[in-house]
């Protein structure tokens, strides 16, 4: 990808022409800039081969490994190392420099140009990184226990689930585990080929626990989204038990119908403790992935309370199981009510908000239909909730209708105003077409 503008060699000129045609530009320098930008942001190209380029002013998250086969000295050598060694948003801990010609003698001389404290920690031998990884691996295994010997993926999954539940119920343990695992994961991307088979298996075990925990007990952060792109070795390492986890992850009141639920709770081969665990996991996923669903919003307080009782171990497994069972049945009753009324998400959200506030069901249906007619043309505009003018018009319509109806129903003015605020807030949650 490197050339000099004065070169007139036929092959070089042909290459430049092809480059310009491929990237739809009239200057080869513009084509090079497009390649650099694609390297920085896209999955292709994966490798750049350059000479005397990109030593300054260039940074890319993907730039994790540099192969050096040309002598560099002084500040230019430090610039080269710096390009690959910059951390990135919690997903990149180090860069890796593969030295083909022995530049590290020159690196010592380059460091001598600066105060030692200024460059402390700038370069590590891979063996030091490996020792760091092994130390953290052992610490994490002390926290959750080593990978057990199991006869099946299902049994391994059960063990993963138990460890993840322990994290969710102990904030101190959860914090220490996740903080150490985040560093371990970044290190793994660099030194995976140097690990023993046993170390890789233990890393898979920890990754399964972490993955289950993230999927079931916490919203994925921006770092987790980036991890899917930049932690290729970790994604490859996660064991086949993850397939079981993925199947389990669909066990929510939204994705599991009442018939399956009834069969599940009547299975004699499953203990009440295991049933309670499965139902609570389902509610936790319901909260994480369907938090704007009108049915979830109707039972949100009860779900939160039950999850807190579970985390704090305030009730026995049998008590938790009975409460979770009642809550799932309530959720199914709400789903059936929505289907019977033939209400979409926004309509049902308005209806349930009115019923929960104290309106009789028949009157709540009438008010819901009236409100939908009055705000429909405004709230059906894509992105309306970000348009101050449309939001004000919707607020005005809701306020006029609800204050009048609340007065007839004998609500206090304060209660009526709070209901207006809640309805406006909830109407904004549902996008047009949902």
N, C-alpha and C positions, 0 to 999 in steps of 0.2 A: 504494500500500500504506500510505499515511499518512492519518491522520484525527484529529480531536479528539473526545473522548468526549461533549462537550456539543452536537455538531452534530446537529440533528434533521431536516435536509433529507431528504425522502422518498427520493431517489436514493441518498443515503449509507446510509440505514437499510436499504434493499433490498439494497445491496451487502454490508453487514455480515451480513445474514441469509443470503445466498447463500454468503458466505465461511464462516460457521459450519456450514452444512449440508454444504458440500464437505469440510470437515476434521473433521466429527463432533465439534464442541465447542459449548459453550454461551456462551462468551465470545469476542468478536472478537479480544481480545488474545492468547488462546491460539492462535487461527488464525494470527495474525501470527507468533507464535513458531515454529509448525510450518513456515510458509513460509521463515522465516529458516534453520531447521535443514536443510530440504531444499536450500536454496541452498548451504549449507555442505558438504553431504555427497553430494547426488544430482546427476544430470545435468539435472534440471528442477526449478525454473526456472533459466534462464541469465542473466536480467537482473532486477534489483530497481530500482524507482524510488522513492526515499524523500525525505522532507523532515524535517530536524531529527531524524534517527534514525541509529543505528549508528555514531556518531562515536567512541564509547568502548566498550570491553569487547567488541568484535566483531572476529573474525578468521576468515578462510576462505581455504584454498589457492586456490580458484577466483577469488578477488577480485584480478584482475590489471589491470583497466582501470576507471577512474572518469571519468565525464563530469560536469563541473561547469558548471551554468548558473545558479548562485545565488551572490551575493556572500558571501564568508566572510572573517573577519579574525582576526588574532592566533592564540591557542592553538587556536581551533576550526578554523582553516585547517590548522594543523600536524597536528591530530588527523585531519582528513580525508585528508591526504597519507599519514599513517602507516598508515591502514587498508589502503591498496592497496600500500604499499611494503615490506611485511614479507617477508623471504625465507622459503621453505618447503621443508625437507627436501631441499635440493639441486636442486629442480626449478623454483624460482622465484627469479630473480635480482633483478628490479626490478618495480615497478608502473608503469603508464602512466596519466598524468592528461591528459585531453583538456579543455582550457580554452576554454570558449565565451564567457567574459565578461571575460577579461583579469585574472585574479586574481594573476598572478605579481608585479605591483608590490606587492600586499599581502603576498606571500610574503617579499619582501625585508625589509619592515617587521617581519614576524613573526620572521624570523631574527635581526633586530637585538635582539630581547628576550633572546637567549641568546648564550653564548660561541660564537664561530665554530667552534672545534674540536669543540664538542658536536654540531654539525650538518654537519660536513664529510662530503661524499658523500651527503647526504640527498636532494638533487635534482640531476638531470643534464638537460641539454638533449638531445633525441633525437639531435641531430647528434653529440654526444660518444659516445653509445652506439653509433651507426653506425660511428664511427671505431674504437672498440674492437673491434666485430665484424669490420671489414675487416682490422685488424691481426692478429687471431687466425686469420682465414681464410687469410691469406697465410702465416702461420707453419706452419699445418697442411699447406698445399700444399707447403711446402718439405720437410716431413717425409716425405710419401708421394708427392709428385709431383702435377702437375696432371691433370685428367681427360683421358684419352687419346681420340683420335678412333678410333672403332671402327665396324665395318660391321654389327654385330649385337648384340643383348642378350647372346647367349652369349659373345661376345668381351669385352664389357664386364664380364660376370660373372667371366670368367677373370682379368681385370686386378684386379678387386675382391678376388678370392680371394688373388692373389699378395701384395697389399698387407697384407691381414689376416694372412696367414701370417708376413709380416715382423714385424708387431707381436708375434705370439705367440712369436717366436724372439729378441726383443730387449726385455728388460724395461725398459730405460731409454727406448727409443723408445715402447714401449707406454704407459708412465706419462705421458710428455709428451703423446702424442697424446690419450689418453683424458681427461686433466685439462683440456686446452685445448678438446677437443670438448664436454665437459660445459658449460663456460661458453658456448661458441659456440651450443650448442643453446638455452640459456636466453635468450640475446640474440636469436636468430632469431625466437622467438615474439613479440618486441616490434617488431622493425623489418623483418620480411619484406617488407611492401609497398613499402618504400623502396629495396630492393635492385635492382640491374640483373639482366637475364636471365642474363648470364654468371655473376654472383655466385650466383644461385640454382642454376644448374647445377653450379657447383663445390661448393656446399653439399650438393646431392644426392649427388655423388660421395663426399664425406667421410662422409655419413650411411650410404651403402651399405657402405663399408669398416667403419665402426663396427658396423653391424648384423650383418654377417657375422662379425666378430670376437666379438661378444657371443654370438651363436647357437652358435658352434663352439668357443670356447676358454675361456669363463668362465660361471659361473652368473649368471643375472640377479639383480641386487641389488634391494633395496626401491625404490631410486631409479628403476631401470628399469621396475618395475611401475607406479610413479606416472607415469613419463614417458608410458606408453601412454595415460594419462587426460588429462594436462595439456599434452602437446606435440602438439596437433592439427595445427599447421602443418608440423611436422617429419614427422609420419606421412603427410601429404598430399604432402610434397616428395620422399620416397624414391622413386627411379625404378623403372621397370618391371623393371629387372634384379633387383629384390627378389623378383619372382615366380620367377625362376630360382633364386635363393638358397633360397626356400622349398621348391622341388622337391628341391634338393640336400640340404637339411636332413634329409630322410627317409632318406638313404643311410647306414644303420647296420646292424649285424649283426642287429638285431631286425626291422627293416622290410624288409630286402632278403633274398630267399631264395637258397638255394645255386645254383639254376639261373642266376639273374641274375648272381650273383657269378662263376660259372665263365665265362659269356659275356663279362663285362666284362674279366676278366684275360687273355682270349685275343684281345681286339680288337687287331689289328695297327696300326690308325690312331692308337692312343693310345700315347704314349711311356711307358716304365717310370717316368720321373719324374712324369708326370701320374697314372699308376696309383697310385704310392706316395702321392702327395698325397691322392687321393680315398680310399684305404683308411685313411690316417692320420686324415683328417678324420672319417671314419665312426667310427673308434675313439674319437676325442675326443668326438664326440656321444654315443656309447655310454656313455662315462664320465659325461658331464654329465646325461643324461636317464634313464639306466637303472642308476644306481649301486647300487640295492637289488635288482636282478635277480640271481637265484642264479647265472646263467651268468656275468654280469659279475664277481661276487664271486670266482668260481673262477679268473678270469684277470686280476684287477685288478692284481696285481703285475707281470705281463708287459706289460699295457697301459701302466701307469705308466712302466715302464722304456723301452719303445719310444718313447713320447711325449717322454721326457726326452732320449733319443738324437737324436730329430728336432729338438727345440728347440736342443740344444747343437751340432748339426751334427757329431755324432761319427762318422757313417757316410755312405757314398755313397747316392745315390738308389736304386741297384740293390740295395744291402744292405738298405736300409730297406724296399724293395718286397718282397724275399724274406721278411723277418721278418714284415711286416704280413700277407702272404699266408698264411704258416703259422699266424699267430694267428687270422685269420678262419676258416681251415679247422678249427682247434681249437674255435672257438666253434660252428661248425655241427655238429661232431661231438657237442658237449655238448647242443645243442638236440635233435638226433636221439635221443640217449640219454634225455633227459627225456621225449620223446614216447613212446619205446618202454616206459619204466617206468610211464608214465601217472601221473606225480607232478605235483602242484600246486607252486606256488612254494615254499611252506614245506617240503613234503616233500623236494623236490629240493635245497633249500638245506641241509637236515640231511644228506641222503645225500652230497652233494658234500663237505661239511665232514668227514664221517667218512672218505670215500675219500682225500681229500687228507691226512688225519692219519695214514693208514697201514692202515686197515681194508680187508680184502678186499671186493670189490664185493658178493658174495652175502651176506656177513655185514652189510655196511652197509645193504643193503635190509631185512634182518630187523630190525635195530636201529631203523631209521627208522620202520618200521611200528609197532613196539612203543612208541616214543616218542610217535608221533602218537596212538595209542590212549590213552596215559597223560596227555598234556597237552591233548588235543583239547578237552575241555569247558571248560578254563580259558582256553586261548589263542584260543578261538572267540568269546569275549565282546568286543564292540566296546569299544575303549579299554583293554583289559586291561593293556597295557604301562605304563599310568599308574596302575594300581591296585597299591600296594605289597603287599597281601595276595596277590593273584593272581600277581604276579611272584615272590614268595617261594615259592609252591607250585610254580610251573613250574621254578624254579631247583632246588628240592629233588628233584623227579622226575628232571630231567636229570642232576643230580649222582649220584644213587643208581644210575641205569641206566649211565651212562658210566664211573663209577669201577669198577663191577663188570666191565663189558665190557673196559675198558682193562687191568685186571689180568690177565684171561684172555689178552689179546693181547700181554702182555709190555711194556706201556708203563710208563715211570717215573711216579711219583706227580706229579712236577712237570708232565710232559707231559699227564697226564690232567686235572689241574686247569686247565691252560691251555685244553684242549679244551672243558671244561665252560663256562668263561667265554666262549669264542668262540661256542659253540652258543647259549647264553642270549642273547648280544648279537645274533646273527643271527636267532634266532626272533622277537625283538622287531621286527625290520625289516619283517616281512611282516604286513600287516593281515589280519584275518579275511576269508575269501572270495577272497583272491588266489591 
